[in-house]
Amino acid sequence: MSYKLRPFYWRFLGGGSLKNAISPYLCPTNTTTMESIREIYKIGNGPSSSHTIGPRKAAILFLEKYQLAAEFRVTLFGSLALTGKGHLTDKALEEVFTERKLTILWKPKERKEFHTNALLFQAFDSQRKMMGEQLVYSVGGGRIVNHEEKDEIKMVQSIYPYRTMAGILDWSQRTGKSFWEYVFEVEGPEIQVFLAEIWEQMKTTIRAGLENEGVLPGPLGIRRKASSYHVKSKTMGLHLQNTSRLFAYALAVSEENACGGRVVTAPTCGSSGILPSVLLFLQESFQFTDQRMIRALATAGLIGNLIKENASISGAEVGCQGEVGSACAMASAAAAQLVGGSSNQIEYAAEIGLEHHLGLTCDPIAGLVQVPCIERNAHGAVRAVDAASYAILSDGRHLVSFDETVEAMKQTGHDLPSLYKETSLGGLAIFSKQRERYV
């Protein structure tokens, strides 16, 4: 088996007997390596990275290609068809094709092999003759993949030499450097500018969510809670005050997301409240600089990247463990780094954050990103802080590695019935009494 490594990485990894030293951690040339963490963090409008941001992006690209078309048809398959209305997929498409005739077809029982979130775009001229079509997959985190490119696209965009935590830990131990330094060295100085923009948007979303009040859109009649939680936190004792403030920040982002507000995928819209709430809570608690928050975002992005590469961050593929579980792992690692954790303790924190979400189903009531999604973000934020605290109290040694937990999550997601993977056909989506309000 041969290995491919850019000349830059010979210098980056210190040269020497490369194959003997690091071949267990390298990607063979016939597999993939990791992309930029820019693919983890995307700014866009909620409520769903896979059902809203991805389809909107695909629609814009298709419209640019067929600007002279008189009519468009979009067919939604699988999970997109099952929960697309609750996730505002149709609204996202209508906003793009606002001045064109648009027909949306829903085929919930038809699932494409490559990914359940599939859209077929078709363009027609004034005589209703087809001008062209494009099958697109929205694979999670706002990313789209054209059908023709599904086997090659990841290879084209790969930049990271390692795709396992074991390889990164080995590098860290040999160089004495931490995860954020690995990200900065691979991605270059411009990644810091990008992460600074991401951090500003995260804080903006929290502020907006704390200010806004009222009822969330949809038939469930769910009232926003972030503002009241934030105010009540100021009247409580220290422990409850901290927990309530963390709740409030996570609710603020998740409620903004549920209303179609502007959020950062971290790694998805449905789990976007966890990481920003933990980071802002810790920054305020310890007066950390924005530069330290940028480093924490780099580490969190690396954790999300590892999960995306070796398992999935798509609720439609592996359930909510891939969304809230991944976000909790990202926030756990970032928190552990901020409070002075070693590389092993950071890895342990990420493993705890993911492990204790294994098997978490994605079963949103009415297909809305509200119940149980919003509360899961609030509790995921608290669990991330707890995971970091637990790991910091240890020496970093533990039985189950992060890589093994990611493998377990992938297999668990594979074994989950489709009822529990963003289809709203099982779990809370059918057993809640509130279901009577929208059936």
N, C-alpha and C positions, 0 to 999 in steps of 0.2 A: 504494500500500500504506500503511495507517495503522499507527500505533504507539501502544501503551498504556503509560503511565508514571504511577505514583502521584505526587501532589503532593510527598510526602516526598522522592522521588528528584530532583525539581528542585533542592531544597536540597542534597541529598546529592552531586549531581554538579556543583553550582556554577552551575546555571541557564545563562543565555546562550543562544546559538544551538544548542539541543540537537540538533535533527535533523541539522544539518550536521556537528556535532562528533562525535556518537556513534552515529548511525543505523547504521553498519556493524556495530556490536556489539550492538544491541538486538534483541529478539525480536519479529517481527511478531505481531499480535494473533491470527493463526490458527495460531501455533505455541506451544511451551511455553517457560517459563522455569524456573529452578532452584528446587528446594525447600530447606528447611532442612537443615543438615548433621546434624540429629537423625535424618534418614532414613538416613544413612551409619552412624552409631554406634548400635547397639542391643544391650542386654544380654539374654542368653538362654542357653539350654542348647544345646550342639552335638549332633551334629557338623556340621550344615549349616544355614545361614541359609535357603536356599530349600527344603530338603527336611525340615527339622525345625522351626525357629522359625516360618516362614511357615505351614505346615499346622497347627501347634499353635494359632497365633493365630486362623486361620480357623475351626478346630473350636470354639474357645471362643466366638467370636461367633455361630456357628450354633447351638450348644447354648443360649446365652442366649435366642435367638429362639424356640426350640422346646423349652422346658423340660418341657412336658407330654407330649412324644413318648415312646412306649414302645420304639421301635427306630430305629436309625440305619444308614444305608448310605453308605459313602464310596468313590467310584470314582476311582482314580488313573490318569492318562494320561501317555503320553510318557516323559520322563526321570524323572518321579516314580515311575512304575511300574517302569522299568528298574533304577534304583538305589535305590529307596525302602527296601528291606529293609536294605541295607548302610548307608544313611544314617539308619536308625532312624525312618523316617516312620511305620511302623505302630505302633511303640512310643509315639511322640508322640501319635498319635490315640487309642490305647487309654488313655493316661493321662488324657485329657480326658473320654472317654466311659466312665470306669472303672466306673460303676454302671449303665450302660445296655447293652442288647444292641447290638452293633456288628458289622456285616459290612463287610469291606474287599475290594473288587474291584480287580484289577490288569489294566490294558489297555495294555501297553507299545507295541503297534503302532498305537495310535490317538493322533494328535497334534492338539491344538487349534491353530487358526490363529494366535490372538493370542500364545500362549506355550506352550512345550512342557511347562512345569510347571503342569498343570491338575488340579483336584480338583472332583468333583461331590458335594455333600452332599445327602442326602435324609433326611427325617424321616417316620416312620410312626406311626400310632396303634395301639392294642391290637388293632384289627381288620385291621391291615396296610394301611390306607388311607393314601395319601400325604398328609401335611399341608403339605409344602412342599419346595422344593429350591433350591440355590444353586450356580452354577458359579463357581469362584474360581481365580485364577492367582497362583502364588507366583513373583514376578518377580525375586527376588534380593535379598540383603541383609536378609532377613526381612520384606520388604514384600509385602502381598497386594493384589490388585485384583479387585473383583467384576466379573463379565462385563458387567453393565449400565452400569458406570462406567468401562469401559476407555478410552473416548475422551475423557472429561472430567476424570478425577480429578487429573491433573497440573496442569491449569490452575487448579483450585480451590486447590491448596496452594502455588502458586508465590510466591516472595518475592524472588528475586535479579533485579536489572535486567540483568545480563549473563549470557550462557551460553557465552562463549568466553574462552580465556586472553588472546587479543588485546585484548579489551575491558577485562579486568581490568588487564593490563599498562599499557594506555593511561591508565586511571584512576590507577594507581600512579605513573606518571611525572608526571601533571599535579598530583597532590596531595602527592607525596613520601611517601605512606603504603604500608605493606606489606600482604600478603595477610591476615594475621590481623586487622588493623585494618578491612579491608573486611568481614570476617565479623562482627566485633563491631558495626560500625555498622549493618549490615543486620539482624542477628538481635537486637540489643539486649543489655543487660547480663546478662540471665538466661541467655544461652548460656554464660557463664563458669561459672555454677553447674552447669549440665548437664555441661560438659566436665570439671569437677573430679570429678564423680561417675564419669564414664567413666574418667578417669585412675586413680582409686582402684580401680575394678574390674579394670583392666588389671594393676595391680601385684599385686592379690590373686590373680589367675589365675596370674601367674608364680610367686608364692610357693607356691601349691598344687601347681603342676606340678613345681617343684623338690623338693618334699617327697615326693610320691607316687612309688611304684615298682611294679614288677610287669609283667604282660602286658596289652596292650590287648585289649578285647573283640573277638570275631570269630574266624574260622578261620585267620587268617594267623600267629598266634602271635608278634606283634611286641612286643618288650619296650620299656618306657619307657627313654629314654636321657638325659633332661634332668638328672636328679640326678647320674649318673656323669660326664657332660660338665662339669657345674659344678664338681664336686670335682676332676677332673683338670686343669681350667683353672688351678687355684691352684698347680700344680706346674710350670707351663710358663714359657718365656720370655715377654717382654712381648707380642710380636706374636701368638704362638699363644694366649697367655692371653686377649687381647682377643677374638680370633676365636672361641675356644672358649666364652667367656662369652656372646658374642652368639648362638652356636649354642644354648647351653643355655637361654637365655631364650626363644628362638623355639620350641624343642622343648617347653619346659614348657607354653606356651600351646596348641600344636598337639596335644600328647598329652592335655591336659585336654579339649580339644574332641573328640578322637576317642573319649573315654570318656563323652561326653555332659555334660561339666562346664560350668560357667558361664563364658562368655567374652563379649567385645565384638566385634561384627561390625566389621571394619575393612579393606575394606568388607563382607566376608562371613565366615562361620565358617571356611570352608576356607582362608582366607588370614589368619586372625585373629592369627597369631603374629608377623607381620613388623613391623608398626608398634609394638606395645608393647615388643618386644625392643630395637628400635633406640632408642626414646625412653628406656627405663630404662638401657640401656648408656651413652648419652650423658650422662644426668643424673648417673650415678655417676662417669663419667670426668671431667666438668667441673664437678661440684657445682652444676648448674643448679637454680634454685628450681622449685617446682611451678607457679608462675605462668607461667614461661617454657615449661613443658611444656604448659600449657593453650593458650598461643598457638600452639605447634607443632601441637597437635591441631586447632586451628582451621584452620591452613593445610593440613594433611593432609586434613581433611574437605572443604575447598574443592576440592582436587585430585580427590578421589574423586567429588565432586558433578559436576565438569566431565566426568569420564569416564562417569559414569552417565547424564548428560543427553545427551551427544553420541555415545555408543556403548553400552556395557553393562558391568555388573559381574557378570553371570550366566554361570556356567560352562556352563549348559544352552543359552545363546544364542550365546556367542562362544568357548567353551573356557576353559582355565585362564589364558590371557592376560588375561581380564577379571577374574579373581580375584587370582592371585598377581602378575600384571603391574600391576594397578591398585594393589594394596597396596604393591608396591615403589615405584611412582611417588609414592604418598602419603608413605611413609617417607623417600624420597629428598628430597622437598621440605621435609619437617619438619626433617630433619638439616641440610640446607643453611641453613635459616633459623637454627637453633640456633647454628651456628658462624659466623654473621655474614654470610651471603650476601645479595647484592642481589636485587631482584625478578627481574632477568634470570637471575641464577645459580640462583635457586630454580626458576624455570621450566625452565631447562636440566637441572637435576637430575631434576625430574619427568619430563621428556622422555626422558632416558637410562634411567630406571627402567622406563618403559613400553616404549620402543623395543626393548630387548634381551630382551623377553619375547614379542615378536610371534610369532604362530603356535603358542604353547604350547598343547598339547592337554590336555583334561580326560579322562583315561582311567584312573580309579581301579580297582585290582584288587579284585574281589569287590564292587564298589560301595561299599567302605568309604573313609572319609576318612582314609586311613592311608598307603598307598603308591600313588603317589609324593608325596602331598600334604604329609606332615609334613616330609620332607627339603626339599621345595621352599620351605617357609616358612623353614627354617634358612638355606638358600643365598640366598633372596630378601632376608633381613635383611642379610647381608654385602654383597650387591650394592647394596643401598640406601645403605649407608655409603660404598661405593666410588663410587657415582654422585654422591653429594654432594661427596666429596673431589675428584673429577674436575672437577665444575662449578665448585667454589670456586677451583681452580687456573686456570680460564679467566677471560676477561673477560665471560662470559655470552653472547657472540655465537656462533651455530652455524647450520648449514645448514637443518636440519629443525625446524620449530616443534613445540611440544607439541600444538597444535590439529591439525596435519597428522598427527602420530603417532596421535592419537586416531581420526582419520578412517581411517587405515590399519588400525588395530586392528579397527574396526567392519567394514570391508570384508573383512579377513582372516577374522574370525569368521563372516561371512556365507558366505564361500567354503569354510570347513571343512566336511567331511562330518559328518553327525550322529553318526557313529561316534566322533568325537573331542570330543563336547560332552556330557559327563556321562551317557553311556549305558552305559559299560563294554562296548561292542561292538567296540572297536578298540584299537590301540596296546598299551601294557603290559598292559592288562586281558585280552588274549587271547594275547599272545606270551610272557608270563612263565611259567616252569615251575611257579611257585607256584599257577597256575590249577588244576592237577590236584588241589590240596588241597580245593577247594570246588566243583568241577564235578560 
